[in-house]
Amino acid sequence: MKSLRSALVAITVLLMATAAHAQTTKVAATVPFNFVVGNQNYPAGDYIFSNSGVVLSVVDTKDGRAQQMILSRPCEKSIGADKTKLVFDQMGGYYFLQQIWVAGDTRGRELPKSKAETHLAQNHEKSDSVIIAANLVP
């Protein structure tokens, strides 16, 4: 009985540590142009980008449903982000979501390049960064 209780306590501590580590970050933004995340196109509008661990979900605020879930990876800067923002890569008339940053954090989230973006880059299309202000959602 004592060993069962100890095992339950250990499992509870492990689950609490895992839950604390995998906190969900939500960022809301009005994106004024059509854009691409992964291989999915989105119309201009209001969105919530929710990141829990390595999975990013894109939620259209009109219907509140997650439109897509995509793997993201951490990226770092030596100085914390100056503001909460979305960074898009504009290429060939398309806007691709590249990074999400929260004000003050030195770690952001980066998304893999889509097939379309990779194809445009291979054709030597000029690339520009476009930054959209965002808000942290409690």
Backbone as ProteinMPNN parsed JSONL, in Angstrom:
{"seq_chain_A": "MKSLRSALVAITVLLMATAAHAQTTKVAATVPFNFVVGNQNYPAGDYIFSNSGVVLSVVDTKDGRAQQMILSRPCEKSIGADKTKLVFDQMGGYYFLQQIWVAGDTRGRELPKSKAETHLAQNHEKSDSVIIAANLVP", "coords_chain_A": {"N_chain_A": [[0.827, -1.194, 0.0], [1.944, 1.205, 0.814], [3.926, 1.548, -1.132], [2.357, 1.832, -3.402], [1.073, 4.244, -2.872], [3.289, 5.944, -2.878], [4.048, 5.689, -5.547], [1.82, 6.821, -6.807], [2.028, 9.468, -5.893], [4.453, 10.182, -7.098], [3.762, 9.979, -9.821], [1.783, 11.959, -9.949], [3.289, 14.291, -9.408], [4.986, 14.238, -11.624], [3.117, 14.549, -13.739], [2.136, 17.103, -13.119], [4.424, 18.658, -13.482], [4.853, 18.257, -16.205], [2.518, 19.448, -17.257], [2.908, 22.104, -16.457], [5.155, 22.739, -17.931], [4.244, 22.58, -20.561], [2.716, 24.901, -21.264], [0.064, 26.752, -22.712], [0.281, 29.194, -25.174], [-1.416, 31.964, -26.351], [-2.022, 34.06, -29.066], [-3.491, 36.88, -30.434], [-4.477, 38.379, -33.504], [-5.134, 40.765, -36.092], [-5.03, 40.06, -39.33], [-4.224, 41.697, -42.186], [-4.143, 40.773, -44.8], [-4.39, 38.078, -47.2], [-3.028, 34.913, -46.29], [-0.559, 32.269, -45.757], [-0.239, 29.294, -43.911], [1.729, 26.635, -43.206], [0.572, 24.4, -45.489], [-1.814, 25.541, -46.01], [-4.177, 27.963, -47.05], [-5.309, 31.154, -45.924], [-7.891, 33.576, -45.526], [-7.763, 37.188, -45.251], [-8.242, 38.512, -41.978], [-9.455, 38.148, -38.543], [-7.605, 36.348, -36.193], [-6.667, 33.733, -33.894], [-3.718, 32.504, -32.722], [-2.63, 29.671, -31.392], [-0.38, 28.133, -29.29], [0.822, 25.201, -28.023], [3.308, 23.68, -26.618], [4.803, 21.973, -29.152], [2.894, 22.181, -31.108], [1.037, 24.212, -33.208], [-1.993, 25.905, -33.446], [-4.366, 27.349, -35.631], [-6.878, 29.594, -35.307], [-9.845, 30.788, -36.534], [-11.524, 33.659, -35.67], [-14.155, 34.13, -36.32], [-15.692, 31.746, -36.434], [-14.585, 30.274, -34.401], [-13.358, 27.802, -34.53], [-10.601, 25.542, -34.706], [-8.609, 25.8, -37.48], [-6.39, 24.566, -38.477], [-3.692, 22.479, -37.526], [-0.319, 22.578, -36.861], [3.096, 21.589, -36.792], [5.541, 23.31, -34.903], [8.691, 24.918, -34.247], [11.133, 25.845, -31.74], [12.639, 29.114, -31.707], [15.289, 31.433, -31.196], [16.359, 34.581, -29.755], [18.881, 36.866, -28.712], [18.064, 39.024, -27.259], [15.055, 39.923, -25.629], [11.853, 39.888, -27.294], [10.645, 42.939, -28.686], [7.959, 43.509, -28.909], [4.727, 41.874, -28.95], [4.197, 39.884, -31.709], [3.587, 38.899, -35.142], [5.493, 37.429, -37.662], [5.779, 37.612, -41.049], [6.724, 36.194, -44.176], [7.013, 37.706, -47.178], [6.514, 36.867, -50.435], [6.547, 36.636, -53.902], [3.941, 37.657, -54.15], [2.56, 36.363, -52.156], [1.921, 35.757, -48.66], [3.61, 34.319, -46.041], [3.329, 32.803, -42.92], [5.9, 33.009, -40.618], [7.127, 33.32, -38.034], [6.298, 33.584, -34.525], [6.185, 35.826, -31.901], [6.358, 36.759, -28.463], [6.067, 39.613, -26.472], [8.961, 40.527, -24.683], [9.928, 37.925, -24.435], [12.662, 35.728, -25.103], [12.524, 33.506, -26.566], [10.838, 32.321, -29.363], [8.366, 31.031, -31.668], [8.79, 29.111, -34.558], [7.806, 28.428, -37.875], [7.762, 25.728, -40.234], [8.892, 25.991, -43.634], [6.551, 26.226, -46.268], [5.532, 24.127, -49.075], [4.945, 25.726, -51.28], [6.291, 28.115, -50.655], [8.941, 27.245, -50.582], [9.221, 26.48, -53.258], [8.917, 28.994, -54.545], [11.173, 30.307, -53.518], [13.205, 28.784, -54.653], [12.95, 29.61, -57.226], [14.108, 32.026, -57.143], [12.653, 34.205, -56.149], [12.117, 37.446, -54.825], [12.303, 38.212, -51.373], [10.588, 39.579, -48.571], [10.292, 40.716, -45.195], [7.38, 41.001, -43.226], [5.805, 42.538, -40.58], [3.302, 42.056, -38.19], [1.434, 43.518, -35.677], [0.45, 42.004, -32.621], [-1.616, 40.632, -29.977], [-1.289, 39.333, -26.723], [-3.272, 36.734, -25.552], [-5.056, 36.215, -22.649]], "CA_chain_A": [[0.0, 0.0, 0.0], [2.834, 2.353, 0.902], [4.594, 1.728, -2.424], [1.346, 2.331, -4.322], [0.906, 5.668, -2.556], [4.496, 6.629, -3.357], [3.984, 5.712, -7.0], [0.803, 7.811, -7.167], [2.595, 10.794, -5.647], [5.463, 10.42, -8.14], [3.046, 10.213, -11.078], [1.136, 13.268, -9.845], [4.336, 15.307, -9.551], [5.423, 14.202, -13.014], [2.062, 15.145, -14.556], [2.088, 18.555, -12.858], [5.6, 19.262, -14.131], [4.606, 18.234, -17.646], [1.494, 20.45, -17.545], [3.503, 23.434, -16.289], [6.098, 22.956, -19.024], [3.527, 22.686, -21.833], [1.714, 25.944, -21.183], [-0.428, 27.22, -23.998], [0.389, 30.614, -25.452], [-2.365, 32.383, -27.378], [-1.758, 35.384, -29.614], [-4.566, 37.317, -31.335], [-4.046, 39.404, -34.456], [-5.896, 41.025, -37.306], [-4.116, 39.941, -40.458], [-4.889, 42.478, -43.23], [-3.929, 40.199, -46.124], [-4.461, 36.618, -47.27], [-1.729, 34.365, -45.889], [-0.39, 30.822, -45.794], [0.411, 28.617, -42.788], [1.908, 25.269, -43.698], [0.104, 24.334, -46.879], [-3.205, 26.004, -45.964], [-4.392, 29.385, -47.311], [-6.272, 31.82, -45.049], [-8.256, 34.928, -45.946], [-7.509, 38.247, -44.275], [-9.238, 38.481, -40.914], [-9.028, 38.063, -37.142], [-7.205, 34.989, -35.861], [-5.936, 33.423, -32.672], [-2.683, 31.514, -32.952], [-2.483, 29.022, -30.094], [0.759, 27.233, -29.305], [1.035, 24.397, -26.815], [4.438, 22.81, -26.919], [5.276, 22.053, -30.532], [1.764, 22.238, -32.03], [0.405, 25.514, -33.375], [-3.301, 25.844, -34.101], [-4.836, 28.615, -36.181], [-8.317, 29.658, -35.043], [-10.56, 31.928, -37.111], [-12.406, 34.125, -34.593], [-15.547, 34.15, -36.776], [-16.388, 30.528, -36.035], [-13.959, 29.741, -33.202], [-12.826, 26.454, -34.714], [-9.22, 25.43, -35.182], [-8.575, 25.526, -38.908], [-5.245, 23.749, -38.822], [-2.688, 22.266, -36.498], [0.954, 22.37, -37.548], [4.245, 21.53, -35.895], [6.43, 24.469, -34.911], [9.922, 24.67, -33.498], [11.572, 27.062, -31.059], [13.7, 29.952, -32.26], [15.774, 32.283, -30.112], [17.085, 35.833, -29.953], [19.626, 37.177, -27.494], [17.302, 40.048, -26.541], [13.627, 39.64, -25.677], [11.094, 40.57, -28.353], [10.207, 44.271, -28.295], [6.499, 43.506, -28.848], [4.091, 40.651, -29.4], [4.073, 40.101, -33.152], [3.664, 37.828, -36.122], [6.43, 37.763, -38.733], [5.436, 36.964, -42.304], [7.666, 36.297, -45.283], [6.238, 38.058, -48.37], [7.271, 36.413, -51.594], [5.743, 36.311, -55.07], [2.546, 38.025, -53.944], [2.005, 35.562, -51.062], [2.436, 36.019, -47.319], [3.774, 33.062, -45.322], [3.636, 33.007, -41.505], [7.206, 32.436, -40.307], [7.452, 33.297, -36.607], [5.418, 34.214, -33.551], [6.957, 36.308, -30.76], [5.636, 37.4, -27.366], [6.883, 40.695, -25.915], [9.823, 40.204, -23.558], [10.469, 36.564, -24.52], [13.801, 35.499, -25.991], [12.187, 32.336, -27.376], [9.614, 32.408, -30.138], [8.034, 29.816, -32.401], [9.063, 29.228, -35.988], [7.075, 27.439, -38.658], [8.521, 25.248, -41.392], [8.519, 26.569, -44.93], [5.586, 25.44, -47.031], [5.997, 23.717, -50.397], [4.852, 26.886, -52.182], [7.363, 29.056, -50.33], [10.19, 26.626, -51.029], [9.234, 26.571, -54.725], [9.177, 30.392, -54.907], [12.565, 30.607, -53.178], [14.05, 28.116, -55.653], [12.853, 30.41, -58.45], [14.791, 33.276, -56.838], [11.725, 35.302, -55.864], [12.561, 38.358, -53.773], [11.599, 37.984, -50.116], [10.575, 40.678, -47.602], [9.609, 40.418, -43.938], [6.27, 41.877, -42.865], [5.498, 42.329, -39.17], [1.955, 42.433, -37.782], [1.281, 43.586, -34.226], [-0.474, 41.022, -32.066], [-1.871, 40.759, -28.543], [-1.297, 38.103, -25.953], [-4.597, 36.428, -25.035], [-4.91, 35.559, -21.336]], "C_chain_A": [[0.873, 1.26, 0.0], [3.529, 2.62, -0.432], [3.62, 2.238, -3.488], [1.131, 3.825, -4.121], [2.102, 6.471, -3.064], [4.488, 6.737, -4.876], [2.967, 6.741, -7.478], [1.307, 9.233, -6.967], [3.612, 11.137, -6.73], [4.798, 10.714, -9.484], [2.382, 11.579, -11.076], [2.147, 14.39, -10.034], [4.81, 15.376, -10.995], [4.393, 14.848, -13.936], [1.974, 16.649, -14.352], [3.262, 19.259, -13.521], [5.413, 19.314, -15.631], [3.587, 19.297, -18.027], [2.06, 21.861, -17.432], [4.442, 23.751, -17.445], [5.385, 23.213, -20.356], [2.399, 23.711, -21.747], [1.323, 26.397, -22.584], [-0.286, 28.729, -24.089], [-0.573, 30.947, -26.575], [-2.083, 33.82, -27.764], [-2.878, 35.705, -30.6], [-4.041, 38.422, -32.242], [-5.067, 39.544, -35.574], [-4.896, 41.027, -38.45], [-4.797, 40.609, -41.659], [-4.729, 41.938, -44.656], [-4.136, 38.688, -46.052], [-3.078, 36.073, -46.946], [-1.759, 32.848, -45.903], [0.292, 30.373, -44.509], [0.509, 27.156, -43.19], [1.523, 25.24, -45.164], [-1.349, 24.772, -46.986], [-3.261, 27.517, -46.191], [-5.48, 29.92, -46.385], [-6.62, 33.186, -45.614], [-7.875, 35.937, -44.864], [-8.596, 38.19, -43.208], [-8.607, 38.417, -39.538], [-8.773, 36.602, -36.78], [-6.588, 34.924, -34.474], [-4.982, 32.292, -33.02], [-2.338, 30.936, -31.579], [-1.373, 27.992, -30.169], [0.869, 26.505, -27.971], [2.135, 23.393, -27.12], [4.881, 23.011, -28.353], [4.151, 22.193, -31.549], [1.152, 23.637, -32.023], [-0.952, 25.298, -34.028], [-3.698, 27.253, -34.506], [-6.35, 28.608, -36.041], [-8.884, 30.94, -35.643], [-11.57, 32.391, -36.069], [-13.868, 34.206, -35.016], [-16.303, 32.923, -36.289], [-15.765, 29.839, -34.823], [-13.393, 28.34, -33.33], [-11.378, 26.505, -35.185], [-9.244, 25.016, -36.643], [-7.463, 24.546, -39.274], [-4.364, 23.59, -37.6], [-1.394, 21.897, -37.223], [2.075, 22.362, -36.524], [5.074, 22.804, -36.039], [7.661, 24.108, -34.092], [10.355, 25.963, -32.815], [12.627, 27.804, -31.868], [14.083, 30.934, -31.156], [16.434, 33.55, -30.619], [17.808, 36.132, -28.647], [18.906, 38.211, -26.635], [15.829, 39.719, -26.689], [12.928, 40.451, -26.762], [10.574, 41.906, -27.841], [8.688, 44.361, -28.179], [5.98, 42.134, -29.271], [3.763, 40.837, -30.876], [4.081, 38.793, -33.922], [4.608, 38.297, -37.217], [6.072, 36.922, -39.955], [6.566, 37.161, -43.29], [6.82, 36.549, -46.52], [7.084, 37.716, -49.58], [6.302, 36.08, -52.728], [4.265, 36.611, -54.9], [1.852, 37.241, -52.843], [2.656, 35.955, -49.744], [2.441, 34.696, -46.557], [4.105, 33.37, -43.857], [4.926, 32.275, -41.17], [7.443, 32.266, -38.811], [6.368, 33.981, -35.794], [6.266, 34.564, -32.339], [6.027, 36.951, -29.733], [6.582, 38.415, -26.738], [7.658, 40.225, -24.684], [10.452, 38.819, -23.621], [11.657, 36.498, -25.48], [13.576, 34.284, -26.878], [10.855, 32.552, -28.059], [9.333, 31.056, -30.775], [8.232, 30.079, -33.881], [8.357, 28.097, -36.718], [7.911, 26.983, -39.841], [8.029, 25.909, -42.676], [7.547, 25.632, -45.644], [6.198, 25.042, -48.368], [5.991, 24.9, -51.364], [5.984, 27.87, -51.923], [8.714, 28.518, -50.783], [10.322, 26.726, -52.545], [9.544, 28.004, -55.181], [10.635, 30.768, -54.642], [13.517, 29.978, -54.191], [14.034, 28.87, -56.979], [13.389, 31.825, -58.242], [13.84, 34.459, -56.687], [12.285, 36.14, -54.721], [11.685, 38.169, -52.542], [11.706, 39.209, -49.21], [9.859, 40.211, -46.347], [8.535, 41.456, -43.679], [5.882, 41.524, -41.444], [4.108, 42.871, -38.858], [1.924, 42.438, -36.263], [0.23, 42.598, -33.775], [-0.646, 41.283, -30.582], [-1.863, 39.397, -27.898], [-2.693, 37.903, -25.372], [-4.436, 35.698, -23.706], [-5.535, 34.18, -21.28]], "O_chain_A": [[0.595, 2.234, -0.699], [3.705, 3.774, -0.823], [4.015, 2.992, -4.378], [1.019, 4.579, -5.087], [1.935, 7.558, -3.618], [4.877, 7.766, -5.429], [3.22, 7.457, -8.446], [1.038, 10.107, -7.791], [3.63, 12.263, -7.226], [5.234, 11.611, -10.206], [2.41, 12.285, -12.084], [1.873, 15.348, -10.757], [5.011, 16.467, -11.53], [4.76, 15.616, -14.825], [1.759, 17.392, -15.309], [3.099, 20.35, -14.067], [5.773, 20.303, -16.268], [3.773, 19.987, -19.03], [1.72, 22.725, -18.239], [4.518, 24.896, -17.892], [5.876, 23.98, -21.184], [1.261, 23.421, -22.114], [2.139, 26.419, -23.505], [-0.69, 29.453, -23.179], [-0.56, 30.305, -27.626], [-1.923, 34.689, -26.907], [-3.18, 34.91, -31.49], [-3.269, 39.282, -31.819], [-5.758, 38.597, -35.948], [-4.023, 41.892, -38.526], [-5.842, 40.137, -42.107], [-5.144, 42.592, -45.613], [-4.065, 38.093, -44.976], [-2.069, 36.693, -47.283], [-2.812, 32.224, -46.038], [1.269, 30.978, -44.067], [-0.5, 26.513, -43.479], [2.085, 25.97, -45.98], [-2.04, 24.418, -47.942], [-2.485, 28.265, -45.595], [-6.454, 29.226, -46.096], [-5.746, 33.886, -46.126], [-7.688, 35.574, -43.703], [-9.743, 37.857, -43.505], [-7.401, 38.603, -39.375], [-9.609, 35.733, -37.026], [-6.064, 35.908, -33.952], [-5.39, 31.256, -33.545], [-1.817, 31.64, -30.714], [-1.408, 27.087, -31.003], [0.993, 27.133, -26.919], [1.912, 22.387, -27.794], [5.292, 24.109, -28.729], [4.423, 22.313, -32.744], [0.799, 24.172, -30.972], [-1.061, 24.6, -35.036], [-3.401, 28.223, -33.809], [-7.029, 27.735, -36.581], [-8.453, 32.041, -35.3], [-12.395, 31.593, -35.622], [-14.743, 34.337, -34.16], [-17.422, 33.037, -35.789], [-16.358, 28.911, -34.273], [-12.986, 27.748, -32.33], [-10.983, 27.383, -35.952], [-9.835, 23.996, -36.997], [-7.571, 23.796, -40.245], [-4.304, 24.472, -36.743], [-1.379, 21.019, -38.086], [2.004, 23.052, -35.507], [5.281, 23.308, -37.143], [7.67, 23.128, -33.347], [9.989, 27.053, -33.255], [13.402, 27.202, -32.612], [13.272, 31.226, -30.277], [16.981, 33.607, -31.721], [17.374, 35.686, -27.585], [19.113, 38.269, -25.423], [15.394, 39.283, -27.755], [13.353, 41.555, -27.103], [10.116, 42.003, -26.703], [8.175, 45.196, -27.434], [6.704, 41.34, -29.871], [3.131, 41.822, -31.257], [4.511, 37.748, -33.435], [4.529, 39.445, -37.652], [6.064, 35.692, -39.903], [7.277, 38.165, -43.249], [5.995, 35.711, -46.885], [8.205, 38.198, -49.738], [5.347, 35.327, -52.532], [3.421, 35.9, -55.446], [0.658, 37.438, -52.616], [3.794, 36.424, -49.714], [1.411, 34.034, -46.44], [5.049, 34.109, -43.578], [5.043, 31.072, -41.403], [7.899, 31.215, -38.362], [5.627, 34.83, -36.289], [6.979, 33.714, -31.806], [5.042, 37.6, -30.085], [7.753, 38.12, -26.499], [7.101, 39.615, -23.772], [11.429, 38.564, -22.916], [11.653, 37.133, -26.535], [14.329, 34.048, -27.824], [9.867, 32.918, -27.423], [9.984, 30.06, -30.459], [7.88, 31.143, -34.389], [8.316, 26.961, -36.246], [8.685, 27.764, -40.392], [6.876, 26.329, -42.768], [7.705, 24.411, -45.624], [7.25, 25.552, -48.753], [6.911, 25.061, -52.166], [6.573, 28.401, -52.864], [9.536, 29.266, -51.31], [11.401, 27.021, -53.06], [10.342, 28.204, -56.097], [11.257, 31.464, -55.444], [14.529, 30.582, -54.547], [14.98, 28.784, -57.762], [13.155, 32.712, -59.062], [14.18, 35.584, -57.053], [12.855, 35.608, -53.769], [10.473, 37.987, -52.654], [12.775, 39.808, -49.091], [8.93, 39.407, -46.419], [8.752, 42.65, -43.886], [5.654, 40.356, -41.129], [3.777, 44.002, -39.215], [2.341, 41.469, -35.629], [-0.765, 42.379, -34.465], [0.097, 42.07, -29.995], [-2.37, 38.425, -28.458], [-3.239, 38.82, -24.758], [-3.754, 34.675, -23.639], [-5.485, 33.522, -20.242]]}, "name": "protein", "num_of_chains": 1, "seq": "MKSLRSALVAITVLLMATAAHAQTTKVAATVPFNFVVGNQNYPAGDYIFSNSGVVLSVVDTKDGRAQQMILSRPCEKSIGADKTKLVFDQMGGYYFLQQIWVAGDTRGRELPKSKAETHLAQNHEKSDSVIIAANLVP"}
